[in-house]
Amino acid sequence: YLLCATGDFVKVYSVSTEETLRLLGGHADLVTGIQLNPRNHMQLYSSSLDGSIKLWDFMDGIPIKTFTVGSRLLALYTLASVEDSVFVVIPKKGERDTFQLVSVKLTKGAGQDLEAKELSVVLDGVGASPKHIAFGREGEYVVSVKEVNLQVYFFKRKLLNRFSLRAVKTKGGDNQFSCVACHPTEDCIATGHADGKIRLWRNFHNRKEYTYSTLHWHHDIVMDLAFSMEGTRLLSGGAESVLVQWHNESSCQKDFLPRLGSPIEYISMSSDGALCCTLHTDNRITIINSNLRFSRSIQGLIKSRDVKTGLVVDPRTKALVMNGEPGHLQFYCVQSDQQLFSLDIVQRQYVHEAGLKQSDLVKVAFSAQGTWLATVEEREEVTDPELELKLWFYEEETQSFKLNTRINTPHDNHITDMCFRDMDEVEDDSLILVTTGRDCVFKVWAMVEDTDPEAHQSVSWSCDFVGNYHNYQATNCCFSEDGSLLAVSFEETVTLWDSVTWDLKCTFCHPPGNIRNICFGRLTCSKYLIGATDYGFLCCWNLLTCALEWSAHLNVVVLQPDPLSEHIAAVSWLSKESSLFVFKPNEPRPVYIQRNLCKEKILLAAFVPRDEPETTGPEKYLWLRRSQLFFLTDAQELMTLSTKPLEERLTPSSKQLAVEESLPMTPFSLLLGKHRHQQSQEDIDLGKLVVHNKHEQASPAVKELLHTPAHVLPSASFLCPIFINSLLISKENKSAEEVADEVEMESEKTEDDSDEEKDVTEMEEDTSHMELLGEITCKLSKSQEKELRKIRKMDYSWISAF
């Protein structure tokens, strides 16, 4: 298993399948450190900025203990030699940007929530990064690096040695420490530096007689270091995207694993030394074998410099599509939190150099069925941009997009928007693409058959129509749901065009302020057009009356319609907070309002269709039944609205086991459990409610067998007769009337029933033990007395006829 801190969760991945097995949720802020419990490797400690340390059973996803420290925790360390204590980095009280390494005593107690206020300072003036502290051989000493200073504290001798690199003469090098690692079996410290050097320190027990040797390959900052389990190899990584393996502390003996995609931020070794993993700046984890061979990759959402394409949904895979690596389009699956694949659009080598003008992806659009993909790329020039429009066709054979048409300079200035005509029927000649530009025109692109006999493809794209309106800049475009109307905004005016004849049908104007967003209503609201302006107005126009239906004073930055319902989501930005309003165009009053959704500015939003509509949930989230709403903030964080509380979304498997009988949590068991539930529902519907079913569920013998830990159970020979007896039912042939009568009586006397059930279970336990001991009891239970009362009440006069 691979454990990874991600946001305010801890994820448990399978190394062999790369899938997410568990999501440990419960922290209220960023998780800053995770460490296995040195005394029990099936348990995990995690620290967070919320000031708490949690102990988890990570295999079952259960929080065992929560220790409240009360201060922001920035890093976490554990030692096998120290019992019931962990080490954390906390801010120093009363001083800004000053941190301490402290020991926290984890108090013992019966409850799940405990306070851990017993802190003792180990080191003062440490760095805030987890990479700036390392514990030495068998926990005898701790090392801290900050700026150009190195501190070593020896626990037994209570001795602190400080070393500084300021006095060391260097030839233009930057001696700033960036990371530190300690040899597992020898007294040796490895430090990484800002100029790419690695220093190996020895004999640091004596402040004056210390020595160090230097290794140098990296041309830029060494981001992380890690020793192998036996200490014979040292791994280093940095901005070059190359993992370097140093042997026997020698500059001559080293191996490389290059082209890992992006700079290496963290390196971690497995406990058996068979694997190591690297965490990269593009949110990727690479798993590497001990022989320095690439094994697997877990790619999450790539944090792009600027998501210029917007959030687009791929109709085929339901994946979110946006900018990924420079010049690439990433397809990100929101359900599995993994990248499905990356498509190279620009198809040029990207040079990582500041200030260099390079082509980048700026616009993306999919056709309704996901068969065609349109992309726009431009070089980062303001005055005279180099533009290129590409159209890609999805090939079933290769399961990927293939470039079909490349159009150089489709517009004379920046392309502002782009959309396909959405047609639900099979895409044919009716498929067209519209682009709008700052060159004051919109262009219609259509498919034409390729007559060239040497052409490799049957169709290509060319310009079919060019439209303009009073020489204003075209800013936005969208088609109505049936594809009959095209709306194009020209600064302060919205124009409507017939998509067959390209005649201008109508114009809507709402000065002052340019139109920022436009969209058509859907389904029952398809006669409405919604627009948002720069000056903080949300307008709704009726297309049948060609009049303004209603308007609201709202600074809308994002306007996103749900493709599967009439609802439209509008995100406003005011007073440094984002708020969400969900409405139907035919009603000016919103169906849902969430003020202060987040402190960051929301830049983009997208509705992702669910695989299956949600049937349960609060009434206020009815609009989220068929789609899920995602937001992207200016801090490049992807967020979503959830209809369920955290506890429900992260039900530990142990609780599910208790609820869903005692089946192991596998796909088959979930299917079996669902089938059994359906069967029981059918039995109830058909009137086959048999009393012994209830008796089985309440049986203490069955419960003891299934819920008692195996190591404290008595022998099987003792349990077997109890278990068999608990499954036996009375040999009675009841008529339908008797069963109905019994059910009616039970519904009338619910309180008595519950008491009787307790008595029955106690009596069953007693009688079963007595039978084992060879004793017979003659006392009737309450249920037996109840049966006798029923028999006395019954009319047997009909038998006299025989």
ChimeraX attribute file (.defattr): number of C-alpha atoms within 10 A of each C-alpha:
attribute: neighborCount
match mode: 1-to-1
recipient: residues
	/A:1	14
	/A:2	16
	/A:3	19
	/A:4	17
	/A:5	18
	/A:6	13
	/A:7	16
	/A:8	19
	/A:9	20
	/A:10	24
	/A:11	21
	/A:12	21
	/A:13	18
	/A:14	14
	/A:15	17
	/A:16	11
	/A:17	10
	/A:18	17
	/A:19	14
	/A:20	18
	/A:21	17
	/A:22	20
	/A:23	20
	/A:24	23
	/A:25	20
	/A:26	15
	/A:27	21
	/A:28	14
	/A:29	16
	/A:30	18
	/A:31	24
	/A:32	23
	/A:33	21
	/A:34	22
	/A:35	18
	/A:36	19
	/A:37	18
	/A:38	16
	/A:39	13
	/A:40	10
	/A:41	11
	/A:42	13
	/A:43	20
	/A:44	21
	/A:45	23
	/A:46	24
	/A:47	30
	/A:48	26
	/A:49	21
	/A:50	20
	/A:51	18
	/A:52	24
	/A:53	30
	/A:54	20
	/A:55	21
	/A:56	21
	/A:57	17
	/A:58	24
	/A:59	17
	/A:60	16
	/A:61	22
	/A:62	19
	/A:63	19
	/A:64	15
	/A:65	20
	/A:66	23
	/A:67	22
	/A:68	17
	/A:69	23
	/A:70	15
	/A:71	17
	/A:72	18
	/A:73	24
	/A:74	25
	/A:75	25
	/A:76	23
	/A:77	22
	/A:78	21
	/A:79	19
	/A:80	14
	/A:81	12
	/A:82	13
	/A:83	12
	/A:84	14
	/A:85	19
	/A:86	20
	/A:87	21
	/A:88	26
	/A:89	28
	/A:90	24
	/A:91	19
	/A:92	15
	/A:93	10
	/A:94	7
	/A:95	8
	/A:96	8
	/A:97	10
	/A:98	15
	/A:99	19
	/A:100	21
	/A:101	28
	/A:102	19
	/A:103	20
	/A:104	20
	/A:105	19
	/A:106	22
	/A:107	13
	/A:108	12
	/A:109	10
	/A:110	7
	/A:111	9
	/A:112	12
	/A:113	14
	/A:114	18
	/A:115	17
	/A:116	19
	/A:117	15
	/A:118	13
	/A:119	16
	/A:120	13
	/A:121	14
	/A:122	18
	/A:123	19
	/A:124	15
	/A:125	16
	/A:126	23
	/A:127	23
	/A:128	20
	/A:129	15
	/A:130	17
	/A:131	20
	/A:132	23
	/A:133	27
	/A:134	21
	/A:135	22
	/A:136	22
	/A:137	15
	/A:138	13
	/A:139	16
	/A:140	15
	/A:141	20
	/A:142	20
	/A:143	23
	/A:144	25
	/A:145	27
	/A:146	19
	/A:147	17
	/A:148	15
	/A:149	16
	/A:150	20
	/A:151	20
	/A:152	24
	/A:153	21
	/A:154	17
	/A:155	13
	/A:156	8
	/A:157	9
	/A:158	9
	/A:159	11
	/A:160	17
	/A:161	15
	/A:162	14
	/A:163	15
	/A:164	14
	/A:165	14
	/A:166	12
	/A:167	6
	/A:168	7
	/A:169	9
	/A:170	10
	/A:171	5
	/A:172	7
	/A:173	12
	/A:174	15
	/A:175	21
	/A:176	18
	/A:177	26
	/A:178	25
	/A:179	27
	/A:180	27
	/A:181	24
	/A:182	25
	/A:183	24
	/A:184	19
	/A:185	13
	/A:186	13
	/A:187	16
	/A:188	18
	/A:189	23
	/A:190	24
	/A:191	22
	/A:192	30
	/A:193	24
	/A:194	20
	/A:195	19
	/A:196	22
	/A:197	21
	/A:198	26
	/A:199	19
	/A:200	19
	/A:201	17
	/A:202	17
	/A:203	14
	/A:204	19
	/A:205	15
	/A:206	10
	/A:207	13
	/A:208	10
	/A:209	9
	/A:210	12
	/A:211	13
	/A:212	14
	/A:213	12
	/A:214	14
	/A:215	17
	/A:216	13
	/A:217	13
	/A:218	20
	/A:219	13
	/A:220	15
	/A:221	22
	/A:222	27
	/A:223	23
	/A:224	24
	/A:225	25
	/A:226	23
	/A:227	22
	/A:228	22
	/A:229	17
	/A:230	12
	/A:231	16
	/A:232	14
	/A:233	16
	/A:234	20
	/A:235	21
	/A:236	24
	/A:237	27
	/A:238	24
	/A:239	18
	/A:240	18
	/A:241	18
	/A:242	19
	/A:243	22
	/A:244	20
	/A:245	21
	/A:246	20
	/A:247	16
	/A:248	12
	/A:249	18
	/A:250	11
	/A:251	12
	/A:252	10
	/A:253	10
	/A:254	16
	/A:255	14
	/A:256	14
	/A:257	14
	/A:258	12
	/A:259	11
	/A:260	17
	/A:261	15
	/A:262	18
	/A:263	20
	/A:264	26
	/A:265	21
	/A:266	19
	/A:267	21
	/A:268	17
	/A:269	19
	/A:270	14
	/A:271	10
	/A:272	10
	/A:273	13
	/A:274	13
	/A:275	19
	/A:276	22
	/A:277	20
	/A:278	21
	/A:279	21
	/A:280	22
	/A:281	16
	/A:282	19
	/A:283	15
	/A:284	21
	/A:285	21
	/A:286	19
	/A:287	24
	/A:288	20
	/A:289	14
	/A:290	15
	/A:291	10
	/A:292	16
	/A:293	12
	/A:294	16
	/A:295	15
	/A:296	16
	/A:297	16
	/A:298	19
	/A:299	20
	/A:300	18
	/A:301	22
	/A:302	20
	/A:303	17
	/A:304	15
	/A:305	11
	/A:306	15
	/A:307	19
	/A:308	15
	/A:309	20
	/A:310	20
	/A:311	20
	/A:312	21
	/A:313	21
	/A:314	21
	/A:315	16
	/A:316	11
	/A:317	12
	/A:318	20
	/A:319	21
	/A:320	23
	/A:321	22
	/A:322	27
	/A:323	27
	/A:324	24
	/A:325	20
	/A:326	21
	/A:327	21
	/A:328	17
	/A:329	21
	/A:330	22
	/A:331	25
	/A:332	26
	/A:333	18
	/A:334	19
	/A:335	9
	/A:336	11
	/A:337	14
	/A:338	20
	/A:339	21
	/A:340	16
	/A:341	13
	/A:342	16
	/A:343	17
	/A:344	16
	/A:345	18
	/A:346	21
	/A:347	10
	/A:348	12
	/A:349	9
	/A:350	14
	/A:351	10
	/A:352	9
	/A:353	8
	/A:354	6
	/A:355	6
	/A:356	10
	/A:357	11
	/A:358	18
	/A:359	21
	/A:360	22
	/A:361	24
	/A:362	23
	/A:363	23
	/A:364	24
	/A:365	23
	/A:366	25
	/A:367	20
	/A:368	20
	/A:369	15
	/A:370	17
	/A:371	17
	/A:372	21
	/A:373	21
	/A:374	20
	/A:375	21
	/A:376	26
	/A:377	22
	/A:378	20
	/A:379	16
	/A:380	15
	/A:381	12
	/A:382	9
	/A:383	8
	/A:384	11
	/A:385	18
	/A:386	19
	/A:387	22
	/A:388	20
	/A:389	20
	/A:390	20
	/A:391	21
	/A:392	19
	/A:393	16
	/A:394	16
	/A:395	12
	/A:396	9
	/A:397	6
	/A:398	8
	/A:399	8
	/A:400	12
	/A:401	17
	/A:402	15
	/A:403	14
	/A:404	18
	/A:405	17
	/A:406	17
	/A:407	15
	/A:408	11
	/A:409	15
	/A:410	21
	/A:411	22
	/A:412	15
	/A:413	19
	/A:414	22
	/A:415	28
	/A:416	18
	/A:417	23
	/A:418	24
	/A:419	22
	/A:420	23
	/A:421	24
	/A:422	22
	/A:423	19
	/A:424	11
	/A:425	9
	/A:426	10
	/A:427	17
	/A:428	9
	/A:429	9
	/A:430	15
	/A:431	18
	/A:432	22
	/A:433	23
	/A:434	23
	/A:435	26
	/A:436	30
	/A:437	22
	/A:438	18
	/A:439	17
	/A:440	20
	/A:441	24
	/A:442	29
	/A:443	19
	/A:444	20
	/A:445	18
	/A:446	17
	/A:447	17
	/A:448	14
	/A:449	10
	/A:450	14
	/A:451	11
	/A:452	9
	/A:453	8
	/A:454	7
	/A:455	10
	/A:456	9
	/A:457	13
	/A:458	12
	/A:459	13
	/A:460	16
	/A:461	19
	/A:462	15
	/A:463	16
	/A:464	14
	/A:465	12
	/A:466	14
	/A:467	16
	/A:468	18
	/A:469	18
	/A:470	8
	/A:471	10
	/A:472	16
	/A:473	20
	/A:474	28
	/A:475	27
	/A:476	25
	/A:477	25
	/A:478	24
	/A:479	22
	/A:480	20
	/A:481	20
	/A:482	13
	/A:483	19
	/A:484	14
	/A:485	20
	/A:486	23
	/A:487	23
	/A:488	29
	/A:489	28
	/A:490	27
	/A:491	23
	/A:492	20
	/A:493	18
	/A:494	24
	/A:495	18
	/A:496	21
	/A:497	19
	/A:498	15
	/A:499	19
	/A:500	11
	/A:501	7
	/A:502	15
	/A:503	11
	/A:504	17
	/A:505	11
	/A:506	13
	/A:507	14
	/A:508	18
	/A:509	16
	/A:510	17
	/A:511	14
	/A:512	13
	/A:513	16
	/A:514	19
	/A:515	26
	/A:516	22
	/A:517	21
	/A:518	24
	/A:519	22
	/A:520	25
	/A:521	24
	/A:522	23
	/A:523	13
	/A:524	12
	/A:525	17
	/A:526	17
	/A:527	19
	/A:528	22
	/A:529	24
	/A:530	22
	/A:531	22
	/A:532	28
	/A:533	24
	/A:534	19
	/A:535	16
	/A:536	18
	/A:537	20
	/A:538	23
	/A:539	21
	/A:540	24
	/A:541	20
	/A:542	18
	/A:543	17
	/A:544	8
	/A:545	9
	/A:546	14
	/A:547	11
	/A:548	17
	/A:549	18
	/A:550	15
	/A:551	15
	/A:552	13
	/A:553	12
	/A:554	20
	/A:555	18
	/A:556	26
	/A:557	21
	/A:558	20
	/A:559	23
	/A:560	19
	/A:561	23
	/A:562	21
	/A:563	18
	/A:564	16
	/A:565	18
	/A:566	19
	/A:567	22
	/A:568	24
	/A:569	24
	/A:570	23
	/A:571	26
	/A:572	22
	/A:573	21
	/A:574	13
	/A:575	7
	/A:576	10
	/A:577	15
	/A:578	22
	/A:579	19
	/A:580	20
	/A:581	19
	/A:582	20
	/A:583	19
	/A:584	20
	/A:585	27
	/A:586	17
	/A:587	12
	/A:588	14
	/A:589	13
	/A:590	16
	/A:591	16
	/A:592	15
	/A:593	17
	/A:594	12
	/A:595	13
	/A:596	16
	/A:597	16
	/A:598	15
	/A:599	13
	/A:600	17
	/A:601	21
	/A:602	26
	/A:603	19
	/A:604	22
	/A:605	24
	/A:606	24
	/A:607	25
	/A:608	22
	/A:609	20
	/A:610	15
	/A:611	9
	/A:612	9
	/A:613	12
	/A:614	13
	/A:615	8
	/A:616	11
	/A:617	13
	/A:618	8
	/A:619	9
	/A:620	11
	/A:621	15
	/A:622	15
	/A:623	20
	/A:624	22
	/A:625	18
	/A:626	19
	/A:627	20
	/A:628	19
	/A:629	17
	/A:630	18
	/A:631	20
	/A:632	20
	/A:633	17
	/A:634	13
	/A:635	12
	/A:636	18
	/A:637	13
	/A:638	16
	/A:639	14
	/A:640	14
	/A:641	12
	/A:642	14
	/A:643	19
	/A:644	13
	/A:645	8
	/A:646	11
	/A:647	10
	/A:648	9
	/A:649	12
	/A:650	16
	/A:651	15
	/A:652	20
	/A:653	17
	/A:654	16
	/A:655	11
	/A:656	14
	/A:657	13
	/A:658	12
	/A:659	10
	/A:660	17
	/A:661	13
	/A:662	15
	/A:663	15
	/A:664	14
	/A:665	13
	/A:666	9
	/A:667	9
	/A:668	11
	/A:669	14
	/A:670	14
	/A:671	11
	/A:672	13
	/A:673	16
	/A:674	12
	/A:675	12
	/A:676	12
	/A:677	13
	/A:678	12
	/A:679	12
	/A:680	14
	/A:681	13
	/A:682	13
	/A:683	13
	/A:684	12
	/A:685	10
	/A:686	9
	/A:687	11
	/A:688	13
	/A:689	17
	/A:690	12
	/A:691	12
	/A:692	13
	/A:693	11
	/A:694	11
	/A:695	16
	/A:696	16
	/A:697	11
	/A:698	16
	/A:699	18
	/A:700	18
	/A:701	22
	/A:702	18
	/A:703	15
	/A:704	13
	/A:705	16
	/A:706	13
	/A:707	11
	/A:708	11
	/A:709	9
	/A:710	9
	/A:711	6
	/A:712	7
	/A:713	12
	/A:714	10
	/A:715	8
	/A:716	10
	/A:717	8
	/A:718	11
	/A:719	15
	/A:720	13
	/A:721	15
	/A:722	20
	/A:723	19
	/A:724	12
	/A:725	15
	/A:726	20
	/A:727	13
	/A:728	10
	/A:729	12
	/A:730	6
	/A:731	6
	/A:732	6
	/A:733	7
	/A:734	8
	/A:735	9
	/A:736	11
	/A:737	9
	/A:738	14
	/A:739	16
	/A:740	13
	/A:741	12
	/A:742	16
	/A:743	14
	/A:744	11
	/A:745	12
	/A:746	14
	/A:747	10
	/A:748	11
	/A:749	10
	/A:750	11
	/A:751	10
	/A:752	10
	/A:753	15
	/A:754	12
	/A:755	11
	/A:756	16
	/A:757	16
	/A:758	12
	/A:759	15
	/A:760	19
	/A:761	17
	/A:762	14
	/A:763	15
	/A:764	19
	/A:765	17
	/A:766	12
	/A:767	17
	/A:768	18
	/A:769	14
	/A:770	13
	/A:771	14
	/A:772	12
	/A:773	9
	/A:774	7
	/A:775	10
	/A:776	10
	/A:777	9
	/A:778	5
	/A:779	7
	/A:780	10
	/A:781	14
	/A:782	15
	/A:783	14
	/A:784	12
	/A:785	11
	/A:786	13
	/A:787	11
	/A:788	11
	/A:789	11
	/A:790	13
	/A:791	12
	/A:792	9
	/A:793	8
	/A:794	9
	/A:795	8
	/A:796	9
	/A:797	7
	/A:798	7
	/A:799	7
	/A:800	6
	/A:801	5
	/A:802	4
